[in-house]
Amino acid sequence: MSNTHDEALRWESWLHAYEQARDELPGPITRRCPNCGRACLRLVYRLRIPHLLIGDAHFWCDHCLRGPYLSRVEIPEAAVAASGEEEYQRLRPTIPNYALILPA
């Protein structure tokens, strides 16, 4: 298998995990990390376009500290999202410096 193919599969597995995690909101995320297999996934939204519920998603594993950053995603109504810069800065310390998973 080529490296590019492996990276594409990894990206797809993270997108699938994100979709499942998003659908579980506002409850706890039970989906396991595509990288390490632990049930330690976290999801934080930053609202960018309030009237459309569009923003950014920080999605990572608290165990292996890997995950994607997704921009311009639809934020579910059940999600907690930072709606302003001040609120985002209060949430920011809860988001670790995780290794980004990038699209292939």
N, CA, C and O atoms as a DFTB+ gen file, in Angstrom:
416 C
 N C O
     1  1       0.837      -1.173       0.000
     2  2       0.000       0.000       0.000
     3  2       0.888       1.245       0.000
     4  3       1.902       1.286       0.698
     5  1       0.517       2.235      -0.764
     6  2       1.335       3.439      -0.831
     7  2       1.111       4.314       0.385
     8  3       0.088       4.219       1.064
     9  1       2.087       5.167       0.645
    10  2       2.006       6.098       1.757
    11  2       0.814       7.034       1.595
    12  3       0.116       7.319       2.568
    13  1       0.572       7.518       0.374
    14  2      -0.555       8.405       0.108
    15  2      -1.872       7.688       0.377
    16  3      -2.806       8.279       0.919
    17  1      -1.943       6.423      -0.001
    18  2      -3.157       5.644       0.249
    19  2      -3.376       5.474       1.754
    20  3      -4.504       5.599       2.232
    21  1      -2.316       5.193       2.499
    22  2      -2.410       5.056       3.960
    23  2      -2.883       6.360       4.593
    24  3      -3.725       6.345       5.492
    25  1      -2.349       7.480       4.131
    26  2      -2.743       8.785       4.659
    27  2      -4.202       9.084       4.344
    28  3      -4.912       9.652       5.173
    29  1      -4.649       8.708       3.162
    30  2      -6.050       8.928       2.783
    31  2      -6.976       8.097       3.667
    32  3      -8.025       8.579       4.096
    33  1      -6.593       6.859       3.937
    34  2      -7.395       6.008       4.822
    35  2      -7.430       6.577       6.231
    36  3      -8.470       6.552       6.888
    37  1      -6.299       7.088       6.696
    38  2      -6.231       7.664       8.037
    39  2      -7.141       8.884       8.118
    40  3      -7.890       9.034       9.084
    41  1      -7.083       9.766       7.103
    42  2      -7.939      10.953       7.075
    43  2      -9.410      10.550       7.083
    44  3     -10.210      11.116       7.828
    45  1      -9.760       9.578       6.258
    46  2     -11.152       9.114       6.193
    47  2     -11.605       8.544       7.534
    48  3     -12.747       8.763       7.939
    49  1     -10.737       7.823       8.224
    50  2     -11.123       7.259       9.520
    51  2     -11.359       8.367      10.546
    52  3     -12.241       8.246      11.396
    53  1     -10.577       9.444      10.472
    54  2     -10.790      10.584      11.375
    55  2     -12.083      11.316      11.026
    56  3     -12.811      11.728      11.929
    57  1     -12.384      11.486       9.753
    58  2     -13.635      12.144       9.364
    59  2     -14.843      11.333       9.825
    60  3     -15.837      11.890      10.292
    61  1     -14.745      10.022       9.691
    62  2     -15.828       9.149      10.148
    63  2     -15.990       9.266      11.666
    64  3     -17.114       9.341      12.163
    65  1     -14.887       9.283      12.397
    66  2     -14.945       9.436      13.855
    67  2     -15.563      10.776      14.234
    68  3     -16.358      10.860      15.170
    69  1     -15.191      11.828      13.497
    70  2     -15.762      13.156      13.760
    71  2     -17.272      13.143      13.558
    72  3     -18.011      13.661      14.394
    73  1     -17.732      12.562      12.470
    74  2     -19.167      12.517      12.187
    75  2     -19.922      11.777      13.289
    76  3     -21.005      12.197      13.695
    77  1     -19.349      10.680      13.767
    78  2     -19.983       9.934      14.848
    79  2     -19.984      10.736      16.141
    80  3     -20.987      10.765      16.854
    81  1     -18.864      11.389      16.449
    82  2     -18.769      12.201      17.664
    83  2     -19.774      13.350      17.608
    84  3     -20.469      13.621      18.587
    85  1     -19.846      14.019      16.470
    86  2     -20.788      15.133      16.277
    87  2     -22.223      14.672      16.520
    88  3     -23.016      15.384      17.137
    89  1     -22.547      13.483      16.034
    90  2     -23.908      12.960      16.175
    91  2     -24.234      12.556      17.607
    92  3     -25.409      12.415      17.944
    93  1     -23.227      12.363      18.459
    94  2     -23.453      11.986      19.851
    95  2     -23.684      13.197      20.761
    96  3     -24.091      13.034      21.912
    97  1     -23.433      14.394      20.262
    98  2     -23.594      15.593      21.089
    99  2     -25.045      15.795      21.487
   100  3     -25.929      15.481      20.690
   101  1     -25.335      16.300      22.668
   102  2     -24.431      16.893      23.642
   103  2     -23.861      15.899      24.635
   104  3     -23.167      16.294      25.573
   105  1     -24.139      14.616      24.449
   106  2     -23.651      13.611      25.390
   107  2     -22.162      13.366      25.264
   108  3     -21.503      13.959      24.409
   109  1     -21.631      12.510      26.097
   110  2     -20.204      12.189      26.003
   111  2     -19.899      11.439      24.706
   112  3     -20.741      10.703      24.192
   113  1     -18.707      11.631      24.194
   114  2     -18.276      10.963      22.964
   115  2     -17.780       9.566      23.336
   116  3     -16.859       9.416      24.139
   117  1     -18.401       8.553      22.744
   118  2     -18.027       7.179      23.056
   119  2     -17.149       6.553      21.973
   120  3     -16.548       5.501      22.196
   121  1     -17.071       7.182      20.821
   122  2     -16.268       6.677      19.701
   123  2     -14.809       6.586      20.116
   124  3     -14.313       7.448      20.841
   125  1     -14.125       5.556      19.663
   126  2     -12.700       5.378      19.981
   127  2     -11.825       6.089      18.964
   128  3     -12.204       6.261      17.806
   129  1     -10.657       6.495      19.414
   130  2      -9.690       7.193      18.574
   131  2      -9.237       6.299      17.419
   132  3      -8.876       5.143      17.642
   133  1      -9.252       6.815      16.193
   134  2      -8.772       6.032      15.055
   135  2      -7.274       5.752      15.112
   136  3      -6.790       4.849      14.429
   137  1      -6.545       6.505      15.909
   138  2      -5.099       6.320      15.984
   139  2      -4.697       5.325      17.077
   140  3      -3.982       4.362      16.800
   141  1      -5.149       5.548      18.310
   142  2      -4.681       4.714      19.429
   143  2      -5.745       3.764      19.975
   144  3      -5.425       2.860      20.747
   145  1      -6.996       3.955      19.587
   146  2      -8.054       3.050      20.023
   147  2      -8.672       3.379      21.371
   148  3      -9.579       2.672      21.812
   149  1      -8.216       4.417      22.032
   150  2      -8.769       4.793      23.337
   151  2     -10.036       5.628      23.165
   152  3     -10.203       6.311      22.154
   153  1     -10.915       5.570      24.143
   154  2     -12.145       6.372      24.133
   155  2     -11.865       7.714      24.805
   156  3     -12.406       8.010      25.871
   157  1     -11.016       8.519      24.172
   158  2     -10.578       9.801      24.744
   159  2     -10.770      10.961      23.769
   160  3     -10.041      11.950      23.845
   161  1     -11.730      10.859      22.861
   162  2     -11.910      11.911      21.864
   163  2     -12.618      13.125      22.460
   164  3     -13.528      12.991      23.278
   165  1     -12.188      14.302      22.038
   166  2     -12.755      15.572      22.489
   167  2     -13.081      16.436      21.273
   168  3     -12.432      16.336      20.232
   169  1     -14.093      17.283      21.421
   170  2     -14.557      18.121      20.317
   171  2     -14.956      19.487      20.859
   172  3     -15.809      19.589      21.740
   173  1     -14.331      20.539      20.322
   174  2     -14.642      21.912      20.705
   175  2     -14.902      22.715      19.429
   176  3     -14.128      22.653      18.474
   177  1     -15.994      23.461      19.430
   178  2     -16.353      24.288      18.276
   179  2     -16.100      25.766      18.554
   180  3     -16.207      26.233      19.687
   181  1     -15.766      26.482      17.495
   182  2     -15.672      27.939      17.536
   183  2     -16.611      28.483      16.463
   184  3     -16.409      28.254      15.270
   185  1     -17.624      29.195      16.897
   186  2     -18.628      29.739      15.997
   187  2     -18.061      30.919      15.225
   188  3     -17.545      31.862      15.824
   189  1     -18.152      30.876      13.905
   190  2     -17.653      31.950      13.046
   191  2     -18.782      32.736      12.376
   192  3     -18.705      33.959      12.257
   193  1     -19.838      32.024      11.937
   194  2     -20.974      32.668      11.277
   195  2     -22.233      32.266      12.064
   196  3     -22.884      31.272      11.741
   197  1     -22.566      33.051      13.099
   198  2     -23.634      32.654      14.030
   199  2     -24.982      32.342      13.377
   200  3     -25.603      31.337      13.724
   201  1     -25.448      33.167      12.451
   202  2     -26.787      32.941      11.896
   203  2     -26.867      31.683      11.030
   204  3     -27.964      31.207      10.738
   205  1     -25.735      31.148      10.622
   206  2     -25.716      29.909       9.832
   207  2     -25.198      28.705      10.622
   208  3     -25.179      27.586      10.109
   209  1     -24.776      28.938      11.877
   210  2     -24.154      27.892      12.705
   211  2     -22.971      27.236      11.989
   212  3     -22.868      26.012      11.913
   213  1     -22.090      28.079      11.470
   214  2     -20.890      27.616      10.778
   215  2     -19.676      28.033      11.611
   216  3     -19.634      29.132      12.163
   217  1     -18.706      27.146      11.690
   218  2     -17.503      27.471      12.456
   219  2     -16.406      26.455      12.256
   220  3     -16.365      25.741      11.253
   221  1     -15.511      26.402      13.235
   222  2     -14.356      25.509      13.205
   223  2     -14.519      24.428      14.269
   224  3     -15.159      24.640      15.299
   225  1     -13.930      23.272      14.001
   226  2     -13.973      22.174      14.961
   227  2     -12.553      21.744      15.308
   228  3     -11.765      21.390      14.431
   229  1     -12.242      21.781      16.589
   230  2     -11.013      21.180      17.101
   231  2     -11.434      19.785      17.562
   232  3     -12.305      19.657      18.423
   233  1     -10.832      18.753      17.006
   234  2     -11.211      17.367      17.314
   235  2      -9.938      16.582      17.559
   236  3      -9.110      16.455      16.657
   237  1      -9.761      16.049      18.765
   238  2      -8.504      15.403      19.113
   239  2      -8.720      14.290      20.127
   240  3      -9.785      14.162      20.730
   241  1      -7.681      13.497      20.292
   242  2      -7.648      12.441      21.291
   243  2      -6.797      12.932      22.460
   244  3      -5.655      13.352      22.274
   245  1      -7.358      12.876      23.651
   246  2      -6.626      13.305      24.851
   247  2      -5.495      12.352      25.215
   248  3      -4.615      12.714      25.996
   249  1      -5.502      11.139      24.664
   250  2      -4.439      10.188      24.991
   251  2      -3.226      10.340      24.064
   252  3      -2.109      10.549      24.538
   253  1      -3.437      10.238      22.763
   254  2      -2.305      10.289      21.828
   255  2      -2.054      11.685      21.258
   256  3      -1.072      11.907      20.548
   257  1      -2.954      12.627      21.576
   258  2      -2.825      14.025      21.140
   259  2      -2.669      14.157      19.620
   260  3      -1.750      14.803      19.117
   261  1      -3.604      13.520      18.914
   262  2      -3.676      13.629      17.464
   263  2      -5.117      13.907      17.073
   264  3      -6.052      13.527      17.778
   265  1      -5.279      14.574      15.941
   266  2      -6.623      14.817      15.448
   267  2      -6.649      15.918      14.408
   268  3      -5.672      16.651      14.257
   269  1      -7.749      16.042      13.691
   270  2      -7.869      17.084      12.668
   271  2      -8.438      18.381      13.233
   272  3      -9.100      18.402      14.271
   273  1      -8.159      19.439      12.523
   274  2      -8.811      20.735      12.736
   275  2      -9.640      20.960      11.483
   276  3      -9.108      20.969      10.373
   277  1     -10.926      21.139      11.658
   278  2     -11.836      21.269      10.520
   279  2     -12.434      22.668      10.497
   280  3     -13.010      23.121      11.486
   281  1     -12.298      23.342       9.376
   282  2     -12.857      24.688       9.269
   283  2     -14.125      24.665       8.428
   284  3     -14.339      23.773       7.607
   285  1     -14.952      25.666       8.658
   286  2     -16.208      25.847       7.934
   287  2     -17.109      24.615       7.987
   288  3     -17.587      24.125       6.964
   289  1     -17.325      24.132       9.205
   290  2     -18.232      23.002       9.399
   291  2     -19.547      23.515       9.972
   292  3     -19.598      24.565      10.613
   293  1     -20.591      22.765       9.730
   294  2     -21.879      23.085      10.342
   295  2     -21.827      22.617      11.796
   296  3     -21.464      21.475      12.080
   297  1     -22.192      23.505      12.698
   298  2     -22.160      23.187      14.120
   299  2     -23.555      22.729      14.544
   300  3     -24.530      23.451      14.337
   301  1     -23.659      21.544      15.131
   302  2     -24.972      21.049      15.563
   303  2     -25.559      21.960      16.643
   304  3     -24.826      22.540      17.444
   305  1     -26.869      22.076      16.653
   306  2     -27.525      22.905      17.662
   307  2     -27.251      22.404      19.074
   308  3     -27.257      23.194      20.018
   309  1     -27.012      21.111      19.235
   310  2     -26.773      20.532      20.558
   311  2     -25.345      20.772      21.066
   312  3     -25.045      20.489      22.226
   313  1     -24.473      21.287      20.209
   314  2     -23.064      21.469      20.581
   315  2     -22.852      22.737      21.399
   316  3     -23.595      23.710      21.272
   317  1     -21.839      22.704      22.228
   318  2     -21.381      23.903      22.913
   319  2     -20.326      24.524      22.006
   320  3     -19.368      23.864      21.603
   321  1     -20.520      25.810      21.691
   322  2     -19.586      26.484      20.784
   323  2     -19.229      27.852      21.340
   324  3     -20.095      28.588      21.812
   325  1     -17.956      28.183      21.279
   326  2     -17.510      29.520      21.664
   327  2     -17.990      30.487      20.598
   328  3     -17.688      30.320      19.416
   329  1     -18.744      31.506      21.019
   330  2     -19.355      32.391      20.032
   331  2     -18.626      33.712      19.840
   332  3     -18.939      34.445      18.902
   333  1     -17.690      34.032      20.672
   334  2     -16.937      35.275      20.523
   335  2     -15.483      35.060      20.895
   336  3     -15.121      34.016      21.437
   337  1     -14.665      36.030      20.609
   338  2     -13.228      35.906      20.883
   339  2     -12.959      35.693      22.375
   340  3     -12.126      34.866      22.747
   341  1     -13.662      36.435      23.218
   342  2     -13.446      36.310      24.664
   343  2     -13.818      34.909      25.149
   344  3     -13.087      34.296      25.927
   345  1     -14.947      34.420      24.687
   346  2     -15.380      33.075      25.068
   347  2     -14.412      32.015      24.534
   348  3     -14.102      31.044      25.224
   349  1     -13.940      32.209      23.306
   350  2     -12.975      31.268      22.721
   351  2     -11.676      31.260      23.528
   352  3     -11.103      30.194      23.754
   353  1     -11.211      32.411      23.958
   354  2      -9.974      32.484      24.742
   355  2     -10.131      31.779      26.088
   356  3      -9.157      31.259      26.632
   357  1     -11.352      31.757      26.630
   358  2     -11.598      31.001      27.876
   359  2     -11.546      29.500      27.607
   360  3     -11.079      28.731      28.447
   361  1     -12.024      29.085      26.439
   362  2     -12.015      27.659      26.088
   363  2     -10.639      27.185      25.617
   364  3     -10.297      26.015      25.790
   365  1      -9.867      28.064      25.037
   366  2      -8.590      27.718      24.400
   367  2      -7.656      26.905      25.285
   368  3      -7.042      25.960      24.790
   369  1      -7.516      27.228      26.579
   370  2      -6.608      26.414      27.404
   371  2      -7.015      24.943      27.519
   372  3      -6.184      24.101      27.859
   373  1      -8.281      24.623      27.240
   374  2      -8.717      23.229      27.305
   375  2      -8.324      22.450      26.051
   376  3      -8.418      21.223      26.024
   377  1      -7.883      23.169      25.007
   378  2      -7.486      22.529      23.749
   379  2      -5.969      22.356      23.772
   380  3      -5.239      23.346      23.740
   381  1      -5.486      21.116      23.827
   382  2      -4.030      20.908      23.893
   383  2      -3.352      21.186      22.546
   384  3      -4.015      21.332      21.519
   385  1      -2.061      21.254      22.576
   386  2      -1.264      21.406      21.348
   387  2      -1.129      20.017      20.729
   388  3      -0.119      19.339      20.922
   389  1      -2.144      19.604      19.990
   390  2      -2.156      18.244      19.442
   391  2      -1.581      18.228      18.020
   392  3      -1.582      19.243      17.323
   393  1      -1.088      17.048      17.607
   394  2      -0.527      16.859      16.258
   395  2      -1.678      16.763      15.262
   396  3      -2.562      15.917      15.396
   397  1      -1.654      17.634      14.274
   398  2      -2.737      17.660      13.291
   399  2      -2.665      16.496      12.313
   400  3      -1.602      16.154      11.796
   401  1      -3.812      15.909      12.078
   402  2      -3.972      14.915      11.019
   403  2      -4.430      15.711       9.801
   404  3      -5.450      16.397       9.855
   405  1      -3.693      15.624       8.725
   406  2      -3.975      16.409       7.527
   407  2      -4.553      15.535       6.426
   408  3      -4.276      14.337       6.366
   409  1      -5.366      16.143       5.542
   410  2      -5.887      15.358       4.415
   411  2      -4.753      14.927       3.492
   412  3      -3.746      15.620       3.344
   413  1      -4.942      13.779       2.886
   414  2      -3.906      13.261       1.971
   415  2      -3.901      14.026       0.678
   416  3      -3.099      13.733      -0.210
